[in-house]
Amino acid sequence: MSAEQQQNDWAIYKRLLKYVAPYWGVMLASIVGFLFAAGAEAYFAKLFGDLIDSWDEAMVQAVATIPLMMFAAGLVRAVGTIAGESLIARVSYNVVFNLRQELFDHLLRLPSRYFDQNTQGHIVSRLTYTVAQLRDTGTDALRAIIQDGLKVIVYLGAMLWLNWQMTLLFVGAMPILAMVVVFASNRFRRISKRIQNSMGDVTHVVSEAVSGYRVVRTFGGEDYEKSRFHKYSRVNRQQNLKMAVTKVFSTQINETIVALAICILILLLYDSAGSMTSGQAVTFLSWAGLLGRPIRKLSEVNAKLQRGLAAAEDVFGQLDQNLEVDQGEDQVEQAVGNLEFEQVTFQYGDGKPVLNEVSLTIKAGQTVALVGRSGSGKTTMASLIPRFYELQQGRILLDGKDIRSYEMRTLRKQIALVSQQVTLFNDSLRNNIAYGDLAGSSDDQVEEAIERAHAKEFIETLPEGLDTIVG
């Protein structure tokens, strides 16, 4: 991994940790819990050695006290682990909740160009799947680093206290473990990005098949949609399998290295018989054996970090998108409705202009139909009025004022839009009619809207009337 990539990863991680910072008190409490658990586990192993050393000397006393102390140590470990795990889970899910909420709030204020340039499936996948992956980096990896890192520190500290020469020989295997971790990092990162992209593709195919099921069935597109879904699902399966194999491969190499180091320690202990009692030897080997599990978990942290960093990079990429520009200050309760296009030119991206110096005047109360071939700019003209897109040239005037001088929310309140693709939200019919800024509409206003839409007869036939759930 290059120095530039490492610097970029650290910047992403620091940004992610800002979402953890508000819960520092809970994090501190969880660290205390994990510290008690690690200390109790180490002490539990030491009691085995004490039991062996005191077995022949004072069997009755050993049986009476050491088992009770072992039970107490086990109890402290359980309480510490429960406290640490529960508190860190609280932080974890709060971070995901806050990020997902921020991402959705930001999504509602992005310009139309963003939705044109990104597929629906990838946007939905980012909010559902990708954000959840941030738990791996934001708190799960942090939990493993704290919980298992504390265990490694406690066990190594105890081993150094008991026999520092043997401990230094055992620590000699650590650089090899580090090499395995570095080797796996780049692969974890690449695979994580592919998994996210494939999940976006899967979600996109499903959303298109569900929203356009009538078209799929009318034109016999079932086999085509099946093949698309199978293709992207297969890619997702392959990438997840690669991630699993890489993860278990690096983990097992690390465990094998630790096992080899313990075997060497046993041989050295045979050669240095007499420097430690039998109980001390058992205690030392128990601590060395207990190191295997936290070292394995710490080696797995790399996979979580890379998966989470890839997710964070994707999420922050959306959060860094510029919002709709709204510099207008004028407000109006009810516009007269005079509309004028002055030399309006507009193009999507770097393509050819869809509208080229179009001028048009529509008086209040006048009905105008725009007729033309597909792609001639009819929908574009309609989209420019509520400022879904910004003009490259020219002006659009509402009652003699440039629409950019109006506050965005005020401007859009003057416009009633019936889209080619009708959207029904999963809610009651009443809430679909009185939606958004119209949510406070009275029953009389709702009834008037129903009358004007010629929907009264249809609504009266519904079993629950306006309270019928649609969508």
N, C-alpha and C positions, 0 to 999 in steps of 0.2 A: 504494500500500500504506500503510495507516494506521500511526501510530507504535505503537499497541498491538499490531498484528500483527507489526511488526518486532521489538518487544521480546519477544513470544512466540516468534518464530522464533529469536532469539538464545539464549533460554533452552533451547529444544530442541537447538540446535546445540551449546551448551556441554555439555549432558548427553550428547550423542552423542560429543563429543570425549573424555569421560572413558574411553570404551572404547578410544580411540586412545592415551591417555596412557601405558599400560604399555609401549608400543613406541616411546617417544620416542627411544631410542638408534638404532633402525633407521631412524626417520624422519629423524634428523639425518644419518645416513650417506647416505640417499637424496638429501637436500638438497645435500650436498657433491658427490655424483655429478652432479646436475642443474646445479650451479653450474659445474663443470668443463666440462660439455657446452655450456652457454650461452657461456662464455668462449671455448672452442675454436671455436665456430661464428662468433662475432663476429670472432675473429682470422683465421679462414679467409677471411672477406669482405675484411678489411684487406689480406691478402696479394695479392688481385687488384689492388687499387690500387697496391701496391708493385711488382707485376709490370709494370703499365702504365708507371709512372714510370721504371723502370729498364730498360725494354726497349731503348731506343736507346742508353743510356749504357754499359751493361755487359751485353750480351745473354748472353754466355757464363756470367758469374757468376749472373745471374738464373735462367737455365735450370738451373744446377747446384744452387742453394740453395733458391730459393723453392718449386719443386714439392715438394722433400723436406719443407720446413716445412709446406706445405699438406697433405701426406699425414699428417704427424705430428699436425696439428690435427684432421684428419678422424678419426684413430685415437683421440685423446683424447675427441672428441665421442662416438664410438661406445661407448667403454668407460664414460664417464660416464652416457650414456643407459641402457645395459644395467644398470649398477649401480643407478641411480635407479629405473627401472621395476621391476626384480626385487624390490628391497627394499620399495617401496611396495605392490606386489602382495601380498607376504607380510603386511604390516600389514592390508591390505584384507580378505583372506580370513580372517585371524584375528579381525578385528572382527565379520564376519558370522557366523563359527562361534560365537564367544562369545555374541553376542546371540541367535542362534537357540537355543543350548543353554539360556540363561537364560529365554527365552520359553517353551520347552517345559517346563522344570522348574517354572516358575510356573504353567503351564497345568494341570499335574497336581495342583496344590494349590488350585485355584479352586473355589468352592462350586458346587453344582448349578444355582443360579439363573443363573449366568453362561452355562452351556450351554443353558439354557432360552431365554435372551434373545438368543443369537447363533447364527446358522446354522452348520452344520458346514462348509459350503463356505468361508465367510469366515474361519473359524478356521484351516482348512488353508491357504488362500491367504495368510494373514498369515505363516504359518511358512515357506512355500515361496517365494512371489513377492515379498511386501512386504518381508521382511527382506533379500532380495537387492538391493532398490532402495537400501538404506542404504549400499551401496558408493558410490553416486553422491555422497552427501553426506559420509559419514565419511572416505573416502580418495580416491576418484576426483576429486572436486571439489577436495579439498585438494592432490592431486597436480598438477592443472592450474594451480591458483593458484600453487603453488611453482615448478613447472617452467617454465610460460609466463610467470609473473610475474617470475621471475629473468631470463628472456630479454629481456623488455620493459625491465627496469631496466638490464641490461648494454648493450643496443643504444642506449637513450636516453642512457645515460651516455657511451658512446663518441661518439654524435652531438654531444652537448653539448661534449665535449672537442675535437671536430674543428671545429664551427661552431655556436656556441650560438645565434646569431641565427636561422639557418635552422631549428634544432631547435625553438625556441619557436614559430615559425610552424606547424610540423608538429603540435606539441602542441595547438594551438588547435582541432583537430578533435575532441579527446577529449570535451568536454562533450556534443557531439552523440551520440557513441557511448554515453555514460552515459544519455542520454534514451531511446535505443532499448532499453537493458537494463531500465530502470525500467518502460517501457511493457509489455514482455513478461512481467515477473515475475508479476503477478496472474493472467494467462492461463495461464502454466505451472502455477501452483499449483492452480488450479481443475481443469484438465484432468488433472493427476496424481491428484487425489483421485477423479475419475470413473473413471480407468483402474483404480485399485485396487479400487473398488467393483464395476466390471464384471467384473474377474478373479475376485473373490469369488463373484459370481453364476454365472459360467461353471463354476467349481469346484464350487459347490453343486449345480447341475443334474447335472453328471457324477457326483458322489458319490451322489446320490439314485438316478440311473438304474442305477448299478452295484450298489448295495446292495439296491435293490428291483426287480432285473430280472425276477424271477418275477411280481411283481404287475403290472409294465408289460406283460409278454407275456400274462398271463392275461386281463387286462381290455382288451387292445388299445390300450395307451397309447403305442405307438411314435410315431404322428404328433404327439401332444400334446408328448411329450418332445423330438422333433425341432424343433418350432416354438419351444419354450422355449429350447433350446440355440441355435437360429439367432438368436433375438431378442437374447439377451445377448452372443453372439459378434459380432453386427452392431454393438451399442453399443460393445463393446471395440475393434472395428476402427475405428469412426468417431472415437473419442477418441484412439487412437494416431495416426491420420492428422492430426487437428487438432494434436497435439503436434509431429509431424514438420514440418507446414507452418509452424507458428509458429516453430519452431526454425530452419528454413532461411531463412525470411523475415527474421528479425532478424539472422541471421548474414550474409546476403548484403547487407543494408543497411549493416552495419558494414564489410564488405569493400569495398563501393563507396565509402564515405566515405574509407577509407584510400587506395584507388586514386586518388581525386580529390585527396587531399592530396599524394600522390607526384607527380602530374601538375603540380600547382602548384609543387612544389619544383623540378621540372625546368625550368619556365619561369623561375623566379627564378634558378636556376643559370646559365641562358643570359644573363640580364641582368647577373649579377655575375661574368661571365667574368674570370678573372685573379686573383680572391680565393683560389681553390683550384687546385691542379694537376689535370690530367686524372685521375690516379690517385686523388687525394683525393675528386674529384667522384664517381667510380665507387664508391669505398668508402662515401661518404655515402649515395648512392642505394641501394647494396646493403643497408646497415643499415636504411634506411627500408623497403625491400622485404621484408626478413626480419621486420620488425615485424608485417606483415600476418597471418602465420599464428598467432603467439601471441595477438594481439589477437582473432582469430576464435575461437580456443579459449577464451579468457577470456570472450568473449561467450556461448559455449555452456555455460559453467559455471553460468550463471543457471538454465538449464533443468534441469541435474543437481541443483542445490541445491534448487530448488522440488520436484522429483520426490522427492528424498531426504528433505526436510523433511516432506512429506506422508506419506511412509512412516514416518518416525520418530514423527510425531504419532500414527499408528495403532498402532504397536508399543508405544510408551510408554503409550498409553491402556490396553492390556491389562496391561502390567507394573504399572500403578498401581491395578489392581483389587484389592480387599481379598481376602485369602486366607480359607480356612475358619477359623472361630474354634475354637480348641482350648485351653481353659483347664482341662481335666480333669487330675487328677493320679493318681487311683486306677488301680491295675493289678491284673489278675487273670489267672491262668494258665488256669483253666477255670471258667467260670460254671456255676452250677446250672441256670439257665434259666427262673426264674420271671419272668414279664413282666406288667407292669400299666400300663394307660393311665388317668390321672386327669384328668378334665375337659379333655381335649385339644381345642384349637381351632386350626385352621390354615387359611390362605388364601394363594393365589398372588398376589403383587402387591397391587393395589387391588381385586381381584375379590371376589366373595362367598365366605364361608367354605366350604371343601370339607368340613372336619370341624368340628362345632360341639358342644363339651362332650361328647366321646366318652369313655366309661369302659369298660374291659374288663380282665379278669384271665385270664391264660393260665398254667396251672401247668406246671412242668417235665415234659416227656415227653408233654404233651397235644397232640393234633393239632387245629388249628382252621382251618376254611375260611371265608374272607370272601366272601360272595355278594352281588351287587348289580348294578344297571345300570351301563353305561359312564359314567365320570365321577363315580361316587358316592363315591370316595375310597379304594377298596381298595388301589390301587398307592401312594397317598399315605401310608396307614398303614404299609405295608411300608417305604417310603422314609424314614419318620421314625425307625425303629428304629436304623439305622446312621448316623443324623444327616446324611443327604444334605440335609435341610432343617432349619431351626431352628423350634421352636414359638413361636407368638405367645402361647399361654396354656396352662396345665396342665403336667403332668409325665408322663414315661414312666420307669418304674422297672424296673431289671434286678436281680433278687435284692435288692429293697428299697432300692436306691440309684438316685438320679436318673442317667440315662445321661449327662448333661452333666458329672457328676463323674468319669467314666471318661476316661482318656486315649483320644483318638480311635482311635489304632492298636490299642490293647488291645480297645476295644469292638468294632471291626470284625473282629477275629480270632475273636470268638465267634459270628460270623454266617456261614452258608453261603447264598449267593444264587444262585438259578436264575432268570435274567431271561426275560421274554417274548421278547426279542430276544437270541438266543444269539450270543455273540462268540467267534470262533475266531481266535487270533493266528497270523500267518504264521510258524509254528515247528513243531517236532516235536510229536506227540501227547503224548509224555511231558511236555514242558515246558508244554503247555497244561493238563495235569492238575495238575502240581506247579508252579503259577504264583505269582509274587509272593513273599509271606511263606512259601509252602509249597515254595519252590524247593529247599530242602535235604532234602525228604522222602526216606526210604529206599525201595528197590524194594518192600519188603513193604507200606509204607503206600500206595504207588501202586497196587499190586495190590488192596489192600483197597478203595480208592476205586473201582476198576474193577468189582469184584465187587458193591459196593453200588449202583452205577449200572446194573448189568445190561448192561455193555458188553463183557464179556470175549469173548463169542462173536464179536461184530462185529470187535473189534480183532485177533483171531487170524486173521481172513480177509485182513487187510491184508498186502501183500507185505513191508513192512518193520516190521510190528508197531508198537510204541510209537515207533519212530524215523521213522515216516511223517510227511512234512510236510503239514500241513493249514492252512486259513486262507483 
